[in-house]
């Protein structure tokens, strides 16, 4: 018998149902907010300047190497597969057809890929010869300029300060992603109570002797891990949705570059308009783009 079957699950099932309701409603609110923001981009003329005139931010420094782009692409694809398969596993019992087993295998495979990808990316960021962790570090100047960045996104200011490759909101998002991924990987492996190692299962190895002892049983610890895993899954869905939206609407050429579609970037137009985009590069942009700064 699975360890989960040894506890009264009614409370945890009810909690899952409440989380379903909360996160579904929150995701609808996020989609409505992003739709409203896009209309704001249209009304403010940003869409026309970007997609018609091809005025996009200028990125300083050398081009991004192949490895981080490859890892980024692999990560995005794997996270989408994990989110969809995870939700399928959660809701498959409410469907008139289908089985959890294929979805579980998909989830397990991409869980391993994401874990390897995470370790590889952290090694690249901190230990490789081309380590780039400093590009994601939030500096004092980032914090000082954060209000201006926020005001740009809510259309109070027509431009945002440019300090480097990423603005403070991007840096904070990437910084949050790393610990969330580590926690998600841990909780995911902790749920593998059916995976046996030398007579014991993964759940006992990871949480049975610590959290299980604290809450009186490994079965209870598994449910706690399941709830945490489910919450983080939704957080990733929400953050990834916002991230993709902002990547497309705020820096579409970089989005194309990351996915190997640079041939679609009208680079010549970007060079012609260099210094007249919406980023403040320390030069003297046109008054129309600096009004309100």
C-alpha positions in Angstrom: 0.0 0.0 0.0 1.2 3.5 -0.8 2.2 5.6 2.1 -0.5 8.1 1.1 -3.2 5.7 1.8 -2.2 5.5 5.5 -3.6 8.9 6.5 -7.0 10.6 6.4 -6.8 12.6 3.2 -10.1 14.5 3.4 -8.4 17.7 4.7 -5.8 17.6 2.0 -8.3 16.9 -0.8 -10.4 19.9 0.4 -7.3 22.0 0.5 -6.5 21.0 -3.1 -9.9 21.9 -4.2 -9.6 25.4 -2.6 -6.2 25.8 -4.3 -7.7 24.8 -7.6 -10.3 27.6 -7.3 -7.9 30.2 -6.1 -5.3 29.7 -8.7 -7.8 29.3 -11.6 -9.3 32.6 -10.6 -5.9 34.2 -10.2 -4.8 33.0 -13.6 -7.9 34.5 -15.2 -7.2 37.8 -13.5 -3.6 37.7 -14.8 -4.8 37.1 -18.3 -7.3 39.9 -18.1 -4.5 42.2 -16.7 -2.1 41.3 -19.5 -4.8 41.9 -22.1 -5.5 45.3 -20.6 -1.7 46.0 -20.6 -1.5 45.1 -24.2 -4.3 47.5 -25.1 -2.3 50.1 -23.1 0.6 49.4 -25.3 -1.6 50.0 -28.4 -3.1 53.2 -27.0 0.3 54.6 -26.0 1.8 53.9 -29.4 4.4 51.4 -28.1 3.1 48.6 -30.3 3.4 50.8 -33.4 6.9 52.0 -32.5 8.1 48.5 -31.8 6.4 46.2 -34.4 6.0 48.8 -37.2 9.1 51.0 -36.7 11.1 48.2 -35.0 12.3 50.3 -32.2 13.6 47.9 -29.6 16.0 48.1 -26.7 19.7 48.0 -27.5 21.7 45.3 -25.7 25.2 46.2 -24.7 28.0 43.7 -24.7 28.8 40.6 -26.8 26.1 38.3 -28.2 24.8 35.6 -25.8 26.7 32.3 -26.3 25.0 29.2 -27.6 25.0 27.2 -24.3 22.8 29.6 -22.2 20.5 30.0 -25.1 20.2 26.2 -25.5 19.6 25.8 -21.8 17.0 28.6 -21.8 15.1 27.0 -24.7 15.3 23.5 -23.1 14.1 25.0 -19.8 11.1 26.8 -21.3 10.0 23.7 -23.3 10.5 21.4 -20.3 8.6 23.7 -17.9 5.6 23.9 -20.3 5.6 20.1 -20.5 5.8 19.8 -16.8 3.1 22.3 -16.2 0.7 20.7 -18.6 1.4 17.1 -17.5 1.2 18.2 -13.8 -2.2 19.7 -14.3 -3.3 16.7 -16.3 -2.2 14.4 -13.4 -4.1 16.6 -11.0 -7.4 16.7 -13.0 -7.4 13.4 -14.9 -9.8 11.9 -12.5 -12.4 14.5 -13.4 -12.3 13.5 -17.1 -14.4 10.8 -18.7 -11.4 9.3 -20.3 -7.6 9.0 -20.0 -5.0 7.6 -17.6 -2.5 9.2 -15.4 0.3 6.8 -16.2 1.5 8.3 -19.6 1.3 11.8 -18.0 3.4 10.6 -15.0 6.1 9.3 -17.3 6.1 12.5 -19.3 6.3 14.4 -16.0 9.2 12.2 -14.7 11.2 12.5 -17.9 11.0 16.3 -18.0 11.6 16.5 -14.3 14.9 14.9 -14.8 15.7 17.1 -17.8 14.9 20.3 -15.8 17.0 19.1 -12.8 20.0 18.4 -15.1 19.4 21.7 -16.9 19.3 23.6 -13.6 22.5 22.1 -12.3 24.2 22.8 -15.7 23.0 26.4 -15.8 24.1 27.1 -12.2 27.5 25.6 -13.0 27.7 27.9 -16.1 26.6 30.9 -14.1 29.1 30.5 -11.2 31.9 28.2 -12.2 32.5 28.2 -16.0 35.1 30.4 -17.7 32.2 32.5 -19.1 30.3 32.7 -15.8 27.5 35.4 -16.0 26.0 35.5 -12.5 26.9 39.1 -12.1 24.5 40.0 -15.0 21.6 38.8 -12.8 22.8 40.4 -9.5 20.4 43.1 -8.2 22.6 46.2 -7.5 22.0 49.3 -5.4 21.4 51.3 -8.6 18.8 48.7 -9.7 16.9 49.2 -6.5 17.1 53.0 -6.9 15.7 52.8 -10.4 13.1 50.2 -9.7 10.3 52.8 -9.2 11.0 54.2 -12.6 10.8 50.8 -14.2 7.5 50.1 -12.5 6.1 53.4 -13.6 7.2 52.6 -17.2 5.3 49.3 -17.1 2.1 51.0 -15.8 2.4 53.8 -18.5 3.3 56.6 -16.1 6.7 57.1 -17.8 7.3 56.6 -21.5 10.8 55.0 -21.0 12.6 53.0 -18.4 16.2 53.4 -17.3 18.8 51.1 -18.9 21.6 49.8 -16.7 22.7 46.7 -18.5 21.4 43.6 -20.3 18.5 43.1 -17.8 16.4 45.6 -15.8 15.7 45.2 -12.2 12.3 43.5 -12.7 13.9 40.9 -15.0 16.8 40.3 -12.5 14.4 39.8 -9.6 12.3 37.3 -11.7 15.3 35.3 -12.7 16.6 35.4 -9.1 13.3 34.1 -7.8 13.2 31.3 -10.4 16.4 29.6 -9.2 15.3 28.8 -5.5 11.8 28.0 -6.7 13.2 25.4 -9.2 15.4 23.9 -6.5 12.4 23.6 -4.1 10.2 22.2 -6.9 12.8 19.6 -7.8 13.1 18.5 -4.2 9.4 18.3 -3.6 9.0 16.5 -6.9 11.5 13.8 -6.0 10.1 13.6 -2.5 6.7 12.5 -4.0 8.2 9.4 -5.6 7.1 7.1 -2.8 6.8 4.2 -5.2 10.4 4.4 -6.3 12.4 1.9 -4.3 16.1 2.1 -3.4 17.6 -0.8 -1.5 14.4 -1.6 0.3 13.4 2.0 1.0 11.6 4.6 -1.2 12.6 8.1 -2.3 10.1 9.7 0.1 11.6 8.0 3.1 15.1 9.0 2.0 14.3 12.7 1.5 11.6 13.5 4.0 10.7 10.5 6.1 13.5 10.9 8.6 13.1 14.7 9.0 9.8 16.2 8.0 8.1 12.8 8.5 9.4 12.6 12.0 8.3 16.2 12.7 4.7 15.7 11.5 4.4 12.1 12.9 4.5 10.2 9.6 6.0 10.1 6.1 2.5 9.9 4.7 1.7 13.3 6.2 5.0 14.7 4.9 4.2 13.5 1.4 0.9 15.4 1.4 2.7 18.6 2.6 5.2 18.1 -0.3 2.3 17.5 -2.7 0.6 20.8 -1.7 3.9 22.8 -1.9 4.7 21.2 -5.3 1.2 22.1 -6.6 1.5 25.7 -5.4 4.9 26.2 -7.0 3.6 24.6 -10.2 0.9 27.3 -10.4 3.5 30.0 -9.6 5.6 28.9 -12.5 2.6 28.9 -14.8 1.8 32.5 -13.8 5.4 33.8 -13.8 6.1 32.1 -17.1 3.0 33.6 -18.7 4.0 37.0 -17.6 7.6 36.4 -18.6 6.7 35.3 -22.2 4.2 38.2 -22.6 6.8 40.8 -21.5 9.5 39.1 -23.7 7.4 39.4 -26.8 6.0 42.9 -26.1 9.1 44.5 -24.6 12.0 42.8 -26.4 10.8 40.7 -29.3 14.2 40.5 -31.1 15.8 39.0 -28.0 12.9 36.6 -27.9 13.5 35.6 -31.5 17.2 35.3 -30.8 16.7 32.9 -27.9 14.6 30.6 -30.0 17.0 30.6 -33.0 14.8 32.8 -35.1 17.1 35.8 -35.5 16.5 35.7 -39.3 13.1 37.2 -38.5 14.7 40.2 -36.7 14.7 43.3 -38.8 18.2 44.2 -37.5 18.9 46.8 -40.1 15.9 48.8 -38.9 17.1 48.5 -35.3 20.5 49.8 -36.2 19.0 52.8 -38.1 16.9 53.7 -35.1 19.7 53.1 -32.5 19.6 55.7 -29.8 15.9 56.5 -30.5 14.3 53.5 -28.9 12.5 53.4 -25.6 15.5 52.6 -23.5 17.6 55.4 -22.0 21.2 54.7 -23.0 22.7 57.9 -21.5 22.4 59.7 -24.9 19.9 62.3 -25.9 16.7 60.6 -27.1 13.9 62.5 -28.8 11.8 64.6 -26.5 8.7 62.5 -27.3 10.4 59.5 -25.6 11.7 61.3 -22.6 8.7 63.4 -21.6 7.9 62.7 -18.0 11.3 61.4 -17.0 
